[in-house]
Amino acid sequence: MKYTIFIYITFFSFFNAIYSQNELSFENTLKNIWAKTYDINSEGTGLGNATLGYSSGVNNTEGVYNVFIGSYSGYNNTFGSVNVYLGSYSGYGNLEGKKNVFIGYKSGYYEKGSNKLYISNSATKRPLIYGDFVKTLLKVNGTLVVEDLLKLKPKKEAPEYPSEGTIYMDKKTKELKVYNGKTWKTIMFKE
């Protein structure tokens, strides 16, 4: 026998405890938070999933160890595993992605892949912060302000596949270099 626990929480409301053969739920009239402690889709084989929010992870059948927080977060996930989606509609369209981290309202909404990082507050394909865990890539789509210190680890060799604007610290010459699209140039500082 599989038991389901639903918890709905809101301010200024009453809780009604309802128990049936397969369900124990605490409800209120607004149903703001929906917490589940079982495989999201009881007909599936997934396990270790945690959801909080109306219809979050509702279509998960085989995904394991996912965390979906926010209404409709991970809504279409069926096979994806080890994802963390924080925010309503986060990861909404990702069916099979693995090891994604989406933070913010509708973050990663269109993303179909795996090992991605999105920090955003809308369903954009160009989030404020984007990452790819496999490529060890972190991209800021906007201005990055570093208040105190930015430290570049010196490299023995120039990056193999630079793009225009790539900067690195040359370990041998102790110079800062920038790629102009054709060649590396030393950044000169006035004293």
N, C-alpha and C positions, 0 to 999 in steps of 0.2 A: 504494500500500500504506500503510495507516494503522497506526502503532505506538502502543502503549499502554504507559505505564510506571506500575507499581503499586509503592509502597514501603510496607512494613509495618515499624514500629519498636517494639521493646519492650526492657526491660532483661532481662539474663540469658537471651538466646535466641540461636538460631542463624539465620543467613540462608541460604536456599536460592535460588540463581539459576535461573530457569527461562526458557527462551526458546523460542518457537514462531514460526510465520510472522507472526502479528499481535500477539504479546504478549511483553513482557519484564517479568518481575516478580521482586521480591525478597520472599520470604515468611518468616514465622515462625509459630509455633503459636498465638500469641494474637491476631495481626492487629489491633493496636491503632490503627494509623494507616494510612490509605489515601490516597495522594497520586496524582493523575492529571494528566497534562500534555496531554490532548487534549479535544476536545468530549466532554462528560459522557456523552451517549448517542451512540454512534458512528454511529447512523443519522440523526441530526439535522443541522441546519445551524448550530448555535451554535458560537461560537469565543471564545477568550480567557478561558475559565472556569478557575478554580483551586479545587480541593476538597481537603480533608484530613479524613478521618474515614469510617468505615464507612457506605456508602450515602448519603453526602452528595451532593446534587445528582444523584442517580442517574436521575431522570426528566426531566432537562433535555434538551429537543430543539432549541429555537431560541433560548434565552436566551444573551446575550453578556455578557462582562466581569463575571461574578459571582464572588464569593469566598465559599465555603461551608466553614467550619471547624468540625468536631465531628460526631460520628456523627448521621446522619439530618438534618443541617442542610440546608435547601433541598430536602428530600426530594421534595416534590410540585411544585416549580418546573418549569414546562415552557417558558414563553415569557418569564418575567421576566428583566430585564436590569439590569446595573449595581447589583446588590444586594451588601451585605456582611452575612453571617450568621455570628456567632461564638458558638459554644456548641452542644452537642448538642441536637437537635430545634429549633433556632432557625429561624424562618420555615417551619416544617414544612408548614403548610396554604396557604401563599401560592403560587398557580399562575402568576400573570401580573404581579405587582407589580414596579415599577421604582423604582430609587434608594432602596431601604429600607436602614436600618442597624439590625440587631437584635443586641444584645449580652447574652449570658447564657443559661443553660440554659432551654430552651423559650421564650425571648424571642420575641415576635411570633408565637407558635404559631397563634393564631386570626386574625391580621391578613390581610385579603385585598387591601388597597389598596396605593397607591404613595406614595413620598416620606415615609415614616414612620420615626420613631426609637423604639425600645423598649430600655430597659435594665431587665432583670428577671432573677430567678432561678427563675421558674416560668411555667407556661402561664396567666397571668392576663390579663384584658382591662383591668386597671388596674395597669400596671407602675409601679415606683418612679419612673422617668423616662420621659415620653412626649413625642414631638415630631412636628410636621408641618412639613416643610421648605417647602412651598408657602405655608402660612399664616404662616410664621415664628413658630411657636408652640412653646414649651417648657413642659411641665407637670410639676411635682413632686407626686406623690401621697404626701404625708407631710410631715414638718416639714423645712423648709429652714433650716439654721443657717449664718449668715454670720459668720465669726469676727471679721474686722477692719472691713470696709467694704462697704456696699451703696450704690451710686450710681445714682440715677435721672436720666436725661437729661431736662432740662426740656422741656416741650412748650408750644407757642404756644396750642394749643386742647385742650380736654378730649377724651378718646377718644370717637369717634362712637357706638359701641355698647357701653357699659360694662355689666358685670354687678355685682351686689352684692359689695362688697369690693374693687373695682378702685381702685388708688391711682396718682396721678401727681403730678409736680411742675409747678406752674403757672409758666411762664417769666415772665409779666407781673407777677404778684403775689409771686413767690418764696415761695409757700406750698405745703405738701403737702396734697393733697385726696383724699378718699375718697368713693366712690359708695355710698350707703346703700340702693340699690334704687329710689329715686325722684328724688333730687337729689344734687348734689355738696356736700360739707361740708368746711370747712377743719379740718385736724387742729391742735388747739391744744397748745402745749407750755408747761408751767409753768417759769418762770425762777427 
